[in-house]
Amino acid sequence: MKTIGVLALQGSVIEHINMLKAFNDVEVLQVKSKADIEKIDGIILPGGESTTIGKLLKAFNLFNVLKSRIEKGLPVWGTCAGLILLAKEVVNEEPHLALMDIKVRRNAFGRQTDSFSVKKIMPAISNEPIELVFIRAPWIEEVKGNVQILCKVEEHIVAARQGNMLVTSFHPELTNDLSVHRYFLDMVNN
């Protein structure tokens, strides 16, 4: 039984928890303290507001311990704001955790009113089309090093992986499709 944490400071926390509850071999923990970070086998950094989550990581003294665990191999999945938190470069902004060799642009797909969804096949994750929901979503402008591109929409990178780090600019937790959550759990189990 693996324990998956969902960073529970702000954002789509409950939605990820509800998706994870569909898996029998997973215990879910809302991560709010340093002690919580020590108990988990993997963590999801949910969508929300990246600047706010970045500030809260520091206010709750979680920033350094989280960064250290990820650097030591803790599997992490950042969705939307979580992707921004993990990026080494953020256009026109200071980076947050600065762990993944990607350059991102916040709100690249537009405002809240520009939200949309598309269906795409992501061969590394599923052979069936997956619904991708974009809400004020970032995109990845550049990848470096050994970053693997998992999906593009309109020629923009929207999903990538580097070692123990997975990022999606879309929100799988807002659909009924468990494919990306299953992919992340496979990362944790391996």
N, C-alpha and C positions, 0 to 999 in steps of 0.2 A: 504494500500500500504506500503510494507516494503522497506527499503533502504539497499541494500547489497553493502558493500565496497569491492573493490579488491585492496590490497596493491600494489601501482603502483610505486615501486622503481626500480624493475628489474624483469625479468622473463616473464612467459606466462600470462601477464595481459590482453591483447586484446582478447586472446582466451577464457578466463573465462568471460569477458564482453559480448562477442558474444553469449556464451551459455546462460547467464542470460537474454539476450534480448528476448529469446524465451518465457519467462514467462510474462504474461500480468500484474500480480499483483506485479511486482518488479521494483524498481527504482535502477539504478546502479550508483555508485560513485567511481571514481578513488581516492584512499586514498593516499594523499601526505602530509597532515598536521595534527596537533593536532585538529584543528577545524573540519576536515573531520571525524576524529575518533569519535567525539561527535555526529555526525549526523546519524550514521549508526546503523542498527538493527542486523547486522551480518557482518563478514568479512572473505574473502578468502585470505590466504597467498599462493601465487602461486608458482609453480615450477620455478626454476632458479638456482642461486648459493647461497647456504645458508650462507656461510661466508660473501659474498658481501652484501646480504640483511641484515644480522645481523649488519654489520658495518654501513650501510645506515640508519637503524632504529635509531642508536645512533647519527649519523651525522645530521639527520633531527629532532632530539629531539622527536622522536615518541616512543622510546623504553618503557619508564616508563608509559606513558598514555595508550599505547596499552596493556601492561602487566596488568595494573590495571583494565582496562575495561574487559579483559578476566577473570581475577580473580573474578570480580563482576558478571560474568555470560554472557558476550557478546558471542553469538555463533561464533565459529571460525572453519574454515576448512583449514587445511594445506595440500597442495599437494606437494609431493616430497621434495623440499627444505623447504616448509612450515612445513612439518612433522618434519624435523630436527630442525627447529626453536622452535617448541613447546616442544620437548623432554627434560625431566629432565636429561637424560644421553645420551651423544654421545661418542661412542667408540673412544679413542685416541684424544679427543677434549674437549674444554670447551663448555658447553651448552650455548644456547642463552637466549630465554625467560624462559626456564626451568619450564614449567607449567604442562605438562602431564606426568603421571607415566609410562613412557616407556623408554627403552634403545635402541638406534638406531645405525646402522652402515651405514655411508655414502658410496655411490657408491658400495653397496654390490653386486649388480647384474653385476658389471663390468663397462667397459668403454663405451663411446658413441657408438663404433662399436658393442657392445654387446646388444644394444637396441633390444627389442622384444615386441610382444603383444600376449596375450592369451585371451580366453573367459572363464568367470567363472560366476556361479550363486552365488549371495550374498543374501541369504534369507532375511536379515534385510532390504535390499535395493531394490531388484527386484527378481521376480521369473523367469525372462528371463535371458539368458546369457548376460553378459556385457563385452565389449571389454576393456581390461586393457592394457594400453600402458606404458612400462617401458623404461626410458631413464636415464642412469647413476643413477639408482634408489637405494634409501636406502631400508633396511628392518628393521623391529622391532625385536630385539633379545630377548627382555624380556618385559613383562607387569607386573605391580604391582597394588595393590589396586583394585578399581572397574572398571578397563579398560576392555571393552568388545571387543573381537576379532571379526571382521566382515568378514575377508577374509585371506586366506593363499594361496600362490603359491609356489610349490616345498617345502612345509613344513615351509616356512618362512611367518611371519605375514606381510601383505601388506596393511591392513586397520583395523582401530580400532576407538573406541569412548570412551570417558570418560566425562560424563555429557555434558557440552556445547562445548566440543572439539571433532572434527572429524579429522582424518588424513588418507591420502592415499599415498602410495609410487608411485602410478601410476598416469597417467594424463587423467582424464575423459574429460578435455577440448580439447583434441586432437582427439576426436571421435565425432560421431553424436548422441551419446546416452546421454539423459538428466537425467538418473536415479539417479546418485549420486548428481547432482545439485538439483534435486527435493527432495531428502532425506535431504540435507542440508537446503533447504528452509522450509521443514517441521520442522526441528529443530528450525529454527528461529521463525516460526509461533507458536510453542508450548512452 
